[in-house]
Amino acid sequence: MPLTVEDVMRLLCTLSRDKKMKAAVKNWMTGTLIPDIVSMISGTVAGLKGLLFGGAVGGISGAWMTSGQFKPVPQILMELPPSEQEKLFRQVNDIVRNLDWTDAVQLTMLVMGSEALQQRLLALLEDYLTKELHAEVQYGD
């Protein structure tokens, strides 16, 4: 039976839910714009002191905005656009292609019963989250 994108997303959701994975996707664009905007406005209004004050306040608020809120990884995976889900699908398929399974349920049971497969898929998923989404990943509660 051919593996589908939906099957892979369910597999990754099951695995990440089991490991209690959470990730905070950082809003880097807002975090870089806020300090610039606050500094510019403060500098225009109050001169050099305003520029210094604006830089400090803008930097703190920018850092706060990029800290991100942790969300369960299954939620993040299901919110990915189809093109990103397809990218994950291809990477997972490379790992499970030579395994002997008949349907997605059996594949999931096979993966959940193998620590080595779990570790490979978790490493792939963590790599994707950190490199592609610039997220911070945590395990457990």
N, CA, C and O atoms as CSV, one atom per row, in Angstrom:
chain,resi,resn,atom,element,x,y,z
A,1,MET,N,N,0.850,-1.181,0.000
A,1,MET,CA,C,0.000,0.000,0.000
A,1,MET,C,C,0.893,1.241,0.000
A,1,MET,O,O,1.810,1.343,0.815
A,2,PRO,N,N,0.637,2.161,-0.886
A,2,PRO,CA,C,1.482,3.369,-0.928
A,2,PRO,C,C,1.213,4.276,0.272
A,2,PRO,O,O,0.087,4.399,0.755
A,3,LEU,N,N,2.264,4.887,0.717
A,3,LEU,CA,C,2.192,5.818,1.838
A,3,LEU,C,C,1.711,7.170,1.330
A,3,LEU,O,O,2.145,7.629,0.274
A,4,THR,N,N,0.819,7.808,2.077
A,4,THR,CA,C,0.315,9.128,1.687
A,4,THR,C,C,0.852,10.197,2.633
A,4,THR,O,O,1.364,9.887,3.709
A,5,VAL,N,N,0.732,11.439,2.226
A,5,VAL,CA,C,1.152,12.560,3.071
A,5,VAL,C,C,0.376,12.530,4.384
A,5,VAL,O,O,0.948,12.760,5.449
A,6,GLU,N,N,-0.930,12.245,4.313
A,6,GLU,CA,C,-1.759,12.188,5.518
A,6,GLU,C,C,-1.278,11.095,6.477
A,6,GLU,O,O,-1.265,11.288,7.693
A,7,ASP,N,N,-0.879,9.938,5.914
A,7,ASP,CA,C,-0.355,8.847,6.744
A,7,ASP,C,C,0.903,9.293,7.483
A,7,ASP,O,O,1.061,9.016,8.672
A,8,VAL,N,N,1.785,9.975,6.786
A,8,VAL,CA,C,3.034,10.433,7.392
A,8,VAL,C,C,2.747,11.483,8.463
A,8,VAL,O,O,3.366,11.460,9.528
A,9,MET,N,N,1.834,12.386,8.201
A,9,MET,CA,C,1.490,13.406,9.205
A,9,MET,C,C,0.914,12.748,10.455
A,9,MET,O,O,1.235,13.148,11.574
A,10,ARG,N,N,0.053,11.729,10.264
A,10,ARG,CA,C,-0.504,11.012,11.429
A,10,ARG,C,C,0.596,10.285,12.194
A,10,ARG,O,O,0.607,10.286,13.425
A,11,LEU,N,N,1.524,9.663,11.461
A,11,LEU,CA,C,2.646,8.961,12.099
A,11,LEU,C,C,3.485,9.931,12.925
A,11,LEU,O,O,3.801,9.656,14.083
A,12,LEU,N,N,3.843,11.061,12.333
A,12,LEU,CA,C,4.652,12.051,13.055
A,12,LEU,C,C,3.876,12.648,14.230
A,12,LEU,O,O,4.462,12.942,15.272
A,13,CYS,N,N,2.578,12.827,14.073
A,13,CYS,CA,C,1.757,13.337,15.179
A,13,CYS,C,C,1.720,12.326,16.325
A,13,CYS,O,O,1.844,12.698,17.492
A,14,THR,N,N,1.551,11.052,15.988
A,14,THR,CA,C,1.532,10.004,17.018
A,14,THR,C,C,2.859,9.966,17.766
A,14,THR,O,O,2.886,9.919,18.996
A,15,LEU,N,N,3.951,9.986,17.024
A,15,LEU,CA,C,5.280,9.925,17.626
A,15,LEU,C,C,5.563,11.156,18.481
A,15,LEU,O,O,6.037,11.030,19.610
A,16,SER,N,N,5.279,12.334,17.958
A,16,SER,CA,C,5.570,13.561,18.715
A,16,SER,C,C,4.637,13.704,19.922
A,16,SER,O,O,5.032,14.262,20.946
A,17,ARG,N,N,3.411,13.207,19.807
A,17,ARG,CA,C,2.481,13.232,20.946
A,17,ARG,C,C,2.983,12.282,22.048
A,17,ARG,O,O,2.935,12.607,23.235
A,18,ASP,N,N,3.462,11.111,21.631
A,18,ASP,CA,C,3.987,10.130,22.576
A,18,ASP,C,C,5.191,10.682,23.339
A,18,ASP,O,O,5.350,10.423,24.531
A,19,LYS,N,N,6.029,11.438,22.651
A,19,LYS,CA,C,7.231,12.018,23.271
A,19,LYS,C,C,6.960,13.384,23.892
A,19,LYS,O,O,7.871,14.016,24.428
A,20,LYS,N,N,5.703,13.844,23.821
A,20,LYS,CA,C,5.282,15.136,24.385
A,20,LYS,C,C,6.143,16.284,23.864
A,20,LYS,O,O,6.633,17.117,24.626
A,21,MET,N,N,6.312,16.300,22.537
A,21,MET,CA,C,7.113,17.350,21.900
A,21,MET,C,C,6.308,18.641,21.793
A,21,MET,O,O,5.133,18.646,21.424
A,22,LYS,N,N,6.984,19.729,22.129
A,22,LYS,CA,C,6.411,21.070,21.965
A,22,LYS,C,C,7.451,21.901,21.231
A,22,LYS,O,O,8.651,21.639,21.310
A,23,ALA,N,N,6.967,22.904,20.520
A,23,ALA,CA,C,7.894,23.788,19.830
A,23,ALA,C,C,7.363,25.210,19.867
A,23,ALA,O,O,6.155,25.444,19.820
A,24,ALA,N,N,8.287,26.147,19.950
A,24,ALA,CA,C,7.946,27.566,19.888
A,24,ALA,C,C,8.526,28.097,18.587
A,24,ALA,O,O,9.742,28.178,18.416
A,25,VAL,N,N,7.642,28.452,17.686
A,25,VAL,CA,C,8.066,29.026,16.416
A,25,VAL,C,C,8.206,30.516,16.634
A,25,VAL,O,O,7.250,31.194,17.010
A,26,LYS,N,N,9.389,31.015,16.399
A,26,LYS,CA,C,9.682,32.410,16.691
A,26,LYS,C,C,9.235,33.308,15.559
A,26,LYS,O,O,9.442,33.007,14.384
A,27,ASN,N,N,8.621,34.412,15.931
A,27,ASN,CA,C,8.166,35.396,14.955
A,27,ASN,C,C,9.302,36.387,14.748
A,27,ASN,O,O,9.284,37.495,15.285
A,28,TRP,N,N,10.293,35.972,13.957
A,28,TRP,CA,C,11.523,36.758,13.819
A,28,TRP,C,C,11.293,38.074,13.090
A,28,TRP,O,O,12.000,39.044,13.362
A,29,MET,N,N,10.342,38.143,12.183
A,29,MET,CA,C,10.135,39.374,11.423
A,29,MET,C,C,9.661,40.489,12.352
A,29,MET,O,O,10.193,41.599,12.315
A,30,THR,N,N,8.671,40.199,13.179
A,30,THR,CA,C,8.177,41.203,14.120
A,30,THR,C,C,9.263,41.585,15.108
A,30,THR,O,O,9.421,42.758,15.446
A,31,GLY,N,N,10.010,40.595,15.568
A,31,GLY,CA,C,11.054,40.845,16.549
A,31,GLY,C,C,12.180,41.712,16.024
A,31,GLY,O,O,12.864,42.367,16.811
A,32,THR,N,N,12.391,41.735,14.724
A,32,THR,CA,C,13.446,42.590,14.186
A,32,THR,C,C,12.921,43.967,13.794
A,32,THR,O,O,13.674,44.940,13.780
A,33,LEU,N,N,11.652,44.049,13.482
A,33,LEU,CA,C,11.085,45.340,13.085
A,33,LEU,C,C,10.792,46.250,14.269
A,33,LEU,O,O,10.994,47.461,14.179
A,34,ILE,N,N,10.324,45.694,15.363
A,34,ILE,CA,C,9.928,46.500,16.528
A,34,ILE,C,C,11.062,47.380,17.034
A,34,ILE,O,O,10.852,48.582,17.198
A,35,PRO,N,N,12.262,46.842,17.293
A,35,PRO,CA,C,13.338,47.720,17.775
A,35,PRO,C,C,13.645,48.855,16.801
A,35,PRO,O,O,13.896,49.984,17.222
A,36,ASP,N,N,13.627,48.562,15.515
A,36,ASP,CA,C,13.912,49.596,14.518
A,36,ASP,C,C,12.856,50.698,14.534
A,36,ASP,O,O,13.187,51.883,14.507
A,37,ILE,N,N,11.611,50.310,14.578
A,37,ILE,CA,C,10.517,51.292,14.555
A,37,ILE,C,C,10.525,52.144,15.817
A,37,ILE,O,O,10.413,53.368,15.742
A,38,VAL,N,N,10.659,51.497,16.987
A,38,VAL,CA,C,10.659,52.238,18.254
A,38,VAL,C,C,11.854,53.188,18.316
A,38,VAL,O,O,11.712,54.330,18.752
A,39,SER,N,N,13.020,52.730,17.888
A,39,SER,CA,C,14.213,53.595,17.893
A,39,SER,C,C,14.032,54.792,16.973
A,39,SER,O,O,14.391,55.912,17.333
A,40,MET,N,N,13.485,54.568,15.804
A,40,MET,CA,C,13.302,55.642,14.843
A,40,MET,C,C,12.327,56.702,15.376
A,40,MET,O,O,12.592,57.900,15.276
A,41,ILE,N,N,11.219,56.259,15.933
A,41,ILE,CA,C,10.226,57.204,16.456
A,41,ILE,C,C,10.791,57.961,17.654
A,41,ILE,O,O,10.654,59.182,17.736
A,42,SER,N,N,11.424,57.248,18.580
A,42,SER,CA,C,11.991,57.902,19.772
A,42,SER,C,C,13.095,58.876,19.391
A,42,SER,O,O,13.183,59.974,19.942
A,43,GLY,N,N,13.941,58.468,18.441
A,43,GLY,CA,C,15.021,59.335,17.997
A,43,GLY,C,C,14.503,60.594,17.338
A,43,GLY,O,O,15.070,61.670,17.525
A,44,THR,N,N,13.442,60.477,16.578
A,44,THR,CA,C,12.844,61.636,15.911
A,44,THR,C,C,12.228,62.589,16.931
A,44,THR,O,O,12.351,63.807,16.805
A,45,VAL,N,N,11.572,62.032,17.929
A,45,VAL,CA,C,10.883,62.854,18.930
A,45,VAL,C,C,11.860,63.450,19.950
A,45,VAL,O,O,11.754,64.629,20.287
A,46,ALA,N,N,12.802,62.653,20.438
A,46,ALA,CA,C,13.638,63.105,21.552
A,46,ALA,C,C,15.129,63.160,21.238
A,46,ALA,O,O,15.932,63.351,22.151
A,47,GLY,N,N,15.513,63.004,20.014
A,47,GLY,CA,C,16.925,63.116,19.663
A,47,GLY,C,C,17.738,61.915,20.087
A,47,GLY,O,O,17.243,60.787,20.081
A,48,LEU,N,N,18.997,62.155,20.458
A,48,LEU,CA,C,19.921,61.077,20.802
A,48,LEU,C,C,19.439,60.279,22.016
A,48,LEU,O,O,19.506,59.050,22.013
A,49,LYS,N,N,18.951,60.970,23.058
A,49,LYS,CA,C,18.447,60.251,24.242
A,49,LYS,C,C,17.257,59.374,23.864
A,49,LYS,O,O,17.130,58.255,24.362
A,50,GLY,N,N,16.401,59.862,23.006
A,50,GLY,CA,C,15.255,59.083,22.546
A,50,GLY,C,C,15.689,57.872,21.735
A,50,GLY,O,O,15.091,56.800,21.821
A,51,LEU,N,N,16.738,58.063,20.950
A,51,LEU,CA,C,17.270,56.969,20.164
A,51,LEU,C,C,17.806,55.864,21.074
A,51,LEU,O,O,17.551,54.683,20.838
A,52,LEU,N,N,18.548,56.248,22.110
A,52,LEU,CA,C,19.069,55.269,23.068
A,52,LEU,C,C,17.946,54.586,23.826
A,52,LEU,O,O,17.949,53.366,23.990
A,53,PHE,N,N,16.982,55.378,24.288
A,53,PHE,CA,C,15.846,54.825,25.010
A,53,PHE,C,C,15.040,53.896,24.093
A,53,PHE,O,O,14.663,52.793,24.488
A,54,GLY,N,N,14.785,54.352,22.880
A,54,GLY,CA,C,14.018,53.552,21.918
A,54,GLY,C,C,14.712,52.253,21.571
A,54,GLY,O,O,14.064,51.221,21.402
A,55,GLY,N,N,16.034,52.303,21.462
A,55,GLY,CA,C,16.789,51.083,21.173
A,55,GLY,C,C,16.669,50.067,22.292
A,55,GLY,O,O,16.511,48.871,22.049
A,56,ALA,N,N,16.747,50.561,23.534
A,56,ALA,CA,C,16.637,49.662,24.689
A,56,ALA,C,C,15.234,49.076,24.796
A,56,ALA,O,O,15.073,47.863,24.925
A,57,VAL,N,N,14.225,49.930,24.743
A,57,VAL,CA,C,12.841,49.466,24.869
A,57,VAL,C,C,12.467,48.588,23.679
A,57,VAL,O,O,11.831,47.547,23.848
A,58,GLY,N,N,12.856,49.001,22.487
A,58,GLY,CA,C,12.564,48.213,21.293
A,58,GLY,C,C,13.240,46.857,21.318
A,58,GLY,O,O,12.653,45.855,20.910
A,59,GLY,N,N,14.474,46.825,21.798
A,59,GLY,CA,C,15.195,45.553,21.893
A,59,GLY,C,C,14.548,44.584,22.860
A,59,GLY,O,O,14.433,43.390,22.580
A,60,ILE,N,N,14.125,45.109,24.002
A,60,ILE,CA,C,13.461,44.262,25.004
A,60,ILE,C,C,12.132,43.751,24.463
A,60,ILE,O,O,11.822,42.565,24.574
A,61,SER,N,N,11.351,44.654,23.878
A,61,SER,CA,C,10.050,44.215,23.354
A,61,SER,C,C,10.230,43.266,22.170
A,61,SER,O,O,9.448,42.329,22.010
A,62,GLY,N,N,11.239,43.491,21.347
A,62,GLY,CA,C,11.501,42.590,20.228
A,62,GLY,C,C,11.888,41.201,20.711
A,62,GLY,O,O,11.444,40.197,20.155
A,63,ALA,N,N,12.714,41.148,21.743
A,63,ALA,CA,C,13.108,39.852,22.308
A,63,ALA,C,C,11.904,39.134,22.902
A,63,ALA,O,O,11.755,37.922,22.743
A,64,TRP,N,N,11.055,39.879,23.580
A,64,TRP,CA,C,9.860,39.292,24.171
A,64,TRP,C,C,8.949,38.726,23.082
A,64,TRP,O,O,8.394,37.638,23.240
A,65,MET,N,N,8.795,39.453,21.989
A,65,MET,CA,C,7.900,39.010,20.921
A,65,MET,C,C,8.440,37.794,20.175
A,65,MET,O,O,7.661,37.015,19.626
A,66,THR,N,N,9.742,37.621,20.146
A,66,THR,CA,C,10.299,36.468,19.445
A,66,THR,C,C,10.440,35.261,20.341
A,66,THR,O,O,10.857,34.200,19.877
A,67,SER,N,N,10.102,35.390,21.626
A,67,SER,CA,C,10.265,34.256,22.529
A,67,SER,C,C,9.329,33.114,22.156
A,67,SER,O,O,9.647,31.957,22.430
A,68,GLY,N,N,8.198,33.398,21.547
A,68,GLY,CA,C,7.294,32.362,21.054
A,68,GLY,C,C,6.582,31.626,22.166
A,68,GLY,O,O,7.082,31.520,23.286
A,69,GLN,N,N,5.426,31.128,21.845
A,69,GLN,CA,C,4.650,30.311,22.766
A,69,GLN,C,C,4.778,28.858,22.320
A,69,GLN,O,O,4.681,28.555,21.131
A,70,PHE,N,N,4.993,27.978,23.265
A,70,PHE,CA,C,5.131,26.567,22.929
A,70,PHE,C,C,3.765,25.982,22.587
A,70,PHE,O,O,2.780,26.171,23.301
A,71,LYS,N,N,3.747,25.267,21.470
A,71,LYS,CA,C,2.545,24.573,21.034
A,71,LYS,C,C,2.907,23.117,20.817
A,71,LYS,O,O,4.056,22.806,20.501
A,72,PRO,N,N,1.946,22.221,20.981
A,72,PRO,CA,C,2.229,20.807,20.695
A,72,PRO,C,C,2.656,20.636,19.235
A,72,PRO,O,O,2.073,21.239,18.334
A,73,VAL,N,N,3.664,19.819,19.015
A,73,VAL,CA,C,4.163,19.602,17.659
A,73,VAL,C,C,3.077,19.048,16.733
A,73,VAL,O,O,3.032,19.441,15.567
A,74,PRO,N,N,2.186,18.138,17.209
A,74,PRO,CA,C,1.125,17.690,16.295
A,74,PRO,C,C,0.280,18.850,15.746
A,74,PRO,O,O,-0.126,18.829,14.585
A,75,GLN,N,N,0.024,19.839,16.571
A,75,GLN,CA,C,-0.743,21.004,16.117
A,75,GLN,C,C,0.035,21.768,15.043
A,75,GLN,O,O,-0.538,22.190,14.038
A,76,ILE,N,N,1.325,21.942,15.256
A,76,ILE,CA,C,2.165,22.643,14.284
A,76,ILE,C,C,2.194,21.874,12.964
A,76,ILE,O,O,2.090,22.472,11.893
A,77,LEU,N,N,2.335,20.545,13.042
A,77,LEU,CA,C,2.392,19.727,11.829
A,77,LEU,C,C,1.109,19.836,11.015
A,77,LEU,O,O,1.153,19.924,9.788
A,78,MET,N,N,-0.032,19.829,11.697
A,78,MET,CA,C,-1.301,19.885,10.981
A,78,MET,C,C,-1.575,21.273,10.402
A,78,MET,O,O,-2.392,21.412,9.492
A,79,GLU,N,N,-0.906,22.292,10.917
A,79,GLU,CA,C,-1.070,23.651,10.402
A,79,GLU,C,C,-0.095,23.975,9.268
A,79,GLU,O,O,-0.181,25.043,8.663
A,80,LEU,N,N,0.828,23.060,8.980
A,80,LEU,CA,C,1.799,23.303,7.906
A,80,LEU,C,C,1.097,23.361,6.552
A,80,LEU,O,O,0.128,22.638,6.319
A,81,PRO,N,N,1.585,24.215,5.667
A,81,PRO,CA,C,1.028,24.227,4.309
A,81,PRO,C,C,1.353,22.905,3.601
A,81,PRO,O,O,2.323,22.235,3.955
A,82,PRO,N,N,0.553,22.535,2.614
A,82,PRO,CA,C,0.774,21.264,1.903
A,82,PRO,C,C,2.192,21.091,1.357
A,82,PRO,O,O,2.717,19.978,1.352
A,83,SER,N,N,2.809,22.161,0.903
A,83,SER,CA,C,4.170,22.034,0.360
A,83,SER,C,C,5.163,21.601,1.441
A,83,SER,O,O,6.076,20.823,1.164
A,84,GLU,N,N,4.993,22.093,2.660
A,84,GLU,CA,C,5.884,21.702,3.763
A,84,GLU,C,C,5.580,20.282,4.229
A,84,GLU,O,O,6.494,19.536,4.579
A,85,GLN,N,N,4.308,19.908,4.235
A,85,GLN,CA,C,3.947,18.533,4.586
A,85,GLN,C,C,4.542,17.565,3.563
A,85,GLN,O,O,5.005,16.483,3.927
A,86,GLU,N,N,4.531,17.947,2.302
A,86,GLU,CA,C,5.115,17.124,1.240
A,86,GLU,C,C,6.622,16.960,1.449
A,86,GLU,O,O,7.174,15.883,1.226
A,87,LYS,N,N,7.274,18.031,1.876
A,87,LYS,CA,C,8.716,17.976,2.142
A,87,LYS,C,C,9.010,16.964,3.256
A,87,LYS,O,O,9.931,16.158,3.128
A,88,LEU,N,N,8.247,17.001,4.328
A,88,LEU,CA,C,8.405,16.031,5.413
A,88,LEU,C,C,8.091,14.614,4.936
A,88,LEU,O,O,8.785,13.660,5.287
A,89,PHE,N,N,7.040,14.494,4.136
A,89,PHE,CA,C,6.641,13.194,3.598
A,89,PHE,C,C,7.810,12.530,2.860
A,89,PHE,O,O,8.092,11.351,3.075
A,90,ARG,N,N,8.474,13.272,2.007
A,90,ARG,CA,C,9.590,12.715,1.235
A,90,ARG,C,C,10.722,12.250,2.155
A,90,ARG,O,O,11.318,11.196,1.930
A,91,GLN,N,N,11.009,13.036,3.184
A,91,GLN,CA,C,12.100,12.676,4.101
A,91,GLN,C,C,11.744,11.428,4.913
A,91,GLN,O,O,12.581,10.545,5.096
A,92,VAL,N,N,10.508,11.357,5.395
A,92,VAL,CA,C,10.073,10.187,6.167
A,92,VAL,C,C,10.030,8.962,5.257
A,92,VAL,O,O,10.447,7.875,5.656
A,93,ASN,N,N,9.535,9.135,4.056
A,93,ASN,CA,C,9.441,8.021,3.116
A,93,ASN,C,C,10.814,7.416,2.849
A,93,ASN,O,O,10.928,6.201,2.682
A,94,ASP,N,N,11.855,8.240,2.806
A,94,ASP,CA,C,13.215,7.731,2.625
A,94,ASP,C,C,13.618,6.798,3.759
A,94,ASP,O,O,14.391,5.864,3.544
A,95,ILE,N,N,13.112,7.034,4.948
A,95,ILE,CA,C,13.459,6.214,6.115
A,95,ILE,C,C,12.652,4.916,6.148
A,95,ILE,O,O,13.198,3.859,6.464
A,96,VAL,N,N,11.357,4.984,5.824
A,96,VAL,CA,C,10.487,3.810,5.998
A,96,VAL,C,C,10.255,3.019,4.717
A,96,VAL,O,O,9.578,1.991,4.744
A,97,ARG,N,N,10.795,3.474,3.616
A,97,ARG,CA,C,10.506,2.850,2.314
A,97,ARG,C,C,10.834,1.355,2.270
A,97,ARG,O,O,10.111,0.591,1.630
A,98,ASN,N,N,11.899,0.928,2.931
A,98,ASN,CA,C,12.308,-0.480,2.851
A,98,ASN,C,C,11.746,-1.349,3.967
A,98,ASN,O,O,12.101,-2.522,4.078
A,99,LEU,N,N,10.878,-0.787,4.786
A,99,LEU,CA,C,10.262,-1.585,5.847
A,99,LEU,C,C,9.119,-2.412,5.267
A,99,LEU,O,O,8.535,-2.059,4.242
A,100,ASP,N,N,8.811,-3.521,5.943
A,100,ASP,CA,C,7.737,-4.409,5.491
A,100,ASP,C,C,6.462,-4.086,6.274
A,100,ASP,O,O,6.335,-4.446,7.444
A,101,TRP,N,N,5.527,-3.411,5.620
A,101,TRP,CA,C,4.257,-3.041,6.248
A,101,TRP,C,C,3.164,-3.056,5.188
A,101,TRP,O,O,3.440,-2.942,3.994
A,102,THR,N,N,1.908,-3.197,5.642
A,102,THR,CA,C,0.798,-3.284,4.692
A,102,THR,C,C,-0.110,-2.057,4.718
A,102,THR,O,O,-0.740,-1.733,3.711
A,103,ASP,N,N,-0.181,-1.375,5.856
A,103,ASP,CA,C,-1.010,-0.164,5.925
A,103,ASP,C,C,-0.414,0.795,6.949
A,103,ASP,O,O,0.542,0.460,7.650
A,104,ALA,N,N,-0.986,1.980,7.025
A,104,ALA,CA,C,-0.442,3.031,7.891
A,104,ALA,C,C,-0.512,2.645,9.366
A,104,ALA,O,O,0.363,3.021,10.146
A,105,VAL,N,N,-1.530,1.910,9.749
A,105,VAL,CA,C,-1.654,1.480,11.151
A,105,VAL,C,C,-0.502,0.540,11.502
A,105,VAL,O,O,0.117,0.676,12.557
A,106,GLN,N,N,-0.220,-0.407,10.618
A,106,GLN,CA,C,0.878,-1.335,10.871
A,106,GLN,C,C,2.220,-0.597,10.878
A,106,GLN,O,O,3.090,-0.899,11.695
A,107,LEU,N,N,2.386,0.359,9.981
A,107,LEU,CA,C,3.624,1.146,9.950
A,107,LEU,C,C,3.805,1.904,11.265
A,107,LEU,O,O,4.904,1.947,11.819
A,108,THR,N,N,2.723,2.497,11.756
A,108,THR,CA,C,2.793,3.232,13.023
A,108,THR,C,C,3.175,2.293,14.165
A,108,THR,O,O,4.008,2.637,15.004
A,109,MET,N,N,2.564,1.105,14.195
A,109,MET,CA,C,2.901,0.136,15.245
A,109,MET,C,C,4.360,-0.305,15.127
A,109,MET,O,O,5.042,-0.481,16.136
A,110,LEU,N,N,4.833,-0.481,13.901
A,110,LEU,CA,C,6.220,-0.869,13.665
A,110,LEU,C,C,7.171,0.200,14.192
A,110,LEU,O,O,8.157,-0.113,14.859
A,111,VAL,N,N,6.873,1.454,13.893
A,111,VAL,CA,C,7.721,2.570,14.342
A,111,VAL,C,C,7.668,2.694,15.863
A,111,VAL,O,O,8.704,2.846,16.510
A,112,MET,N,N,6.476,2.631,16.430
A,112,MET,CA,C,6.344,2.805,17.878
A,112,MET,C,C,6.976,1.643,18.650
A,112,MET,O,O,7.280,1.777,19.835
A,113,GLY,N,N,7.172,0.512,17.983
A,113,GLY,CA,C,7.816,-0.630,18.629
A,113,GLY,C,C,9.324,-0.662,18.447
A,113,GLY,O,O,9.990,-1.555,18.972
A,114,SER,N,N,9.866,0.286,17.722
A,114,SER,CA,C,11.301,0.296,17.452
A,114,SER,C,C,11.921,1.604,17.930
A,114,SER,O,O,11.657,2.670,17.374
A,115,GLU,N,N,12.735,1.511,18.950
A,115,GLU,CA,C,13.411,2.704,19.481
A,115,GLU,C,C,14.307,3.352,18.421
A,115,GLU,O,O,14.404,4.577,18.343
A,116,ALA,N,N,14.959,2.518,17.609
A,116,ALA,CA,C,15.859,3.040,16.575
A,116,ALA,C,C,15.079,3.851,15.530
A,116,ALA,O,O,15.508,4.937,15.140
A,117,LEU,N,N,13.940,3.325,15.082
A,117,LEU,CA,C,13.125,4.076,14.115
A,117,LEU,C,C,12.582,5.360,14.727
A,117,LEU,O,O,12.550,6.406,14.079
A,118,GLN,N,N,12.159,5.268,15.970
A,118,GLN,CA,C,11.659,6.471,16.651
A,118,GLN,C,C,12.734,7.541,16.704
A,118,GLN,O,O,12.465,8.710,16.428
A,119,GLN,N,N,13.953,7.147,17.056
A,119,GLN,CA,C,15.042,8.107,17.165
A,119,GLN,C,C,15.358,8.745,15.811
A,119,GLN,O,O,15.618,9.946,15.734
A,120,ARG,N,N,15.334,7.941,14.746
A,120,ARG,CA,C,15.601,8.503,13.412
A,120,ARG,C,C,14.528,9.506,13.003
A,120,ARG,O,O,14.834,10.575,12.475
A,121,LEU,N,N,13.267,9.153,13.252
A,121,LEU,CA,C,12.172,10.050,12.878
A,121,LEU,C,C,12.121,11.285,13.769
A,121,LEU,O,O,11.819,12.380,13.293
A,122,LEU,N,N,12.413,11.119,15.057
A,122,LEU,CA,C,12.453,12.278,15.955
A,122,LEU,C,C,13.579,13.229,15.556
A,122,LEU,O,O,13.403,14.447,15.580
A,123,ALA,N,N,14.727,12.677,15.192
A,123,ALA,CA,C,15.850,13.517,14.755
A,123,ALA,C,C,15.476,14.274,13.484
A,123,ALA,O,O,15.777,15.460,13.351
A,124,LEU,N,N,14.824,13.591,12.560
A,124,LEU,CA,C,14.377,14.237,11.326
A,124,LEU,C,C,13.400,15.367,11.641
A,124,LEU,O,O,13.521,16.470,11.110
A,125,LEU,N,N,12.438,15.083,12.506
A,125,LEU,CA,C,11.417,16.070,12.855
A,125,LEU,C,C,12.017,17.262,13.593
A,125,LEU,O,O,11.684,18.409,13.295
A,126,GLU,N,N,12.892,17.000,14.542
A,126,GLU,CA,C,13.531,18.086,15.279
A,126,GLU,C,C,14.398,18.940,14.352
A,126,GLU,O,O,14.417,20.166,14.466
A,127,ASP,N,N,15.104,18.292,13.447
A,127,ASP,CA,C,15.923,19.010,12.475
A,127,ASP,C,C,15.047,19.912,11.600
A,127,ASP,O,O,15.397,21.063,11.342
A,128,TYR,N,N,13.923,19.390,11.155
A,128,TYR,CA,C,12.997,20.180,10.334
A,128,TYR,C,C,12.476,21.386,11.116
A,128,TYR,O,O,12.476,22.510,10.613
A,129,LEU,N,N,12.038,21.144,12.340
A,129,LEU,CA,C,11.463,22.232,13.146
A,129,LEU,C,C,12.485,23.329,13.434
A,129,LEU,O,O,12.161,24.515,13.371
A,130,THR,N,N,13.709,22.937,13.747
A,130,THR,CA,C,14.710,23.943,14.099
A,130,THR,C,C,15.282,24.664,12.872
A,130,THR,O,O,15.518,25.871,12.918
A,131,LYS,N,N,15.500,23.937,11.793
A,131,LYS,CA,C,16.121,24.564,10.621
A,131,LYS,C,C,15.112,25.254,9.711
A,131,LYS,O,O,15.367,26.360,9.234
A,132,GLU,N,N,13.985,24.623,9.467
A,132,GLU,CA,C,13.009,25.182,8.530
A,132,GLU,C,C,12.083,26.201,9.189
A,132,GLU,O,O,11.751,27.224,8.591
A,133,LEU,N,N,11.667,25.917,10.425
A,133,LEU,CA,C,10.715,26.807,11.103
A,133,LEU,C,C,11.381,27.686,12.155
A,133,LEU,O,O,10.721,28.523,12.771
A,134,HIS,N,N,12.676,27.503,12.363
A,134,HIS,CA,C,13.420,28.269,13.373
A,134,HIS,C,C,12.741,28.169,14.737
A,134,HIS,O,O,12.579,29.164,15.443
A,135,ALA,N,N,12.350,26.956,15.088
A,135,ALA,CA,C,11.628,26.724,16.333
A,135,ALA,C,C,12.553,26.181,17.408
A,135,ALA,O,O,13.579,25.563,17.123
A,136,GLU,N,N,12.168,26.424,18.625
A,136,GLU,CA,C,12.838,25.818,19.780
A,136,GLU,C,C,11.997,24.621,20.183
A,136,GLU,O,O,10.784,24.753,20.346
A,137,VAL,N,N,12.608,23.463,20.347
A,137,VAL,CA,C,11.883,22.216,20.618
A,137,VAL,C,C,12.137,21.776,22.055
A,137,VAL,O,O,13.263,21.838,22.548
A,138,GLN,N,N,11.066,21.327,22.721
A,138,GLN,CA,C,11.160,20.762,24.063
A,138,GLN,C,C,10.427,19.442,24.100
A,138,GLN,O,O,9.479,19.219,23.347
A,139,TYR,N,N,10.884,18.550,25.004
A,139,TYR,CA,C,10.228,17.266,25.222
A,139,TYR,C,C,9.677,17.242,26.631
A,139,TYR,O,O,10.246,17.851,27.536
A,140,GLY,N,N,8.574,16.542,26.821
A,140,GLY,CA,C,7.984,16.386,28.149
A,140,GLY,C,C,7.066,17.533,28.501
A,140,GLY,O,O,6.788,18.419,27.693
A,141,ASP,N,N,6.600,17.482,29.752
A,141,ASP,CA,C,5.648,18.503,30.211
A,141,ASP,C,C,6.379,19.743,30.457
A,141,ASP,O,O,5.780,20.744,30.852
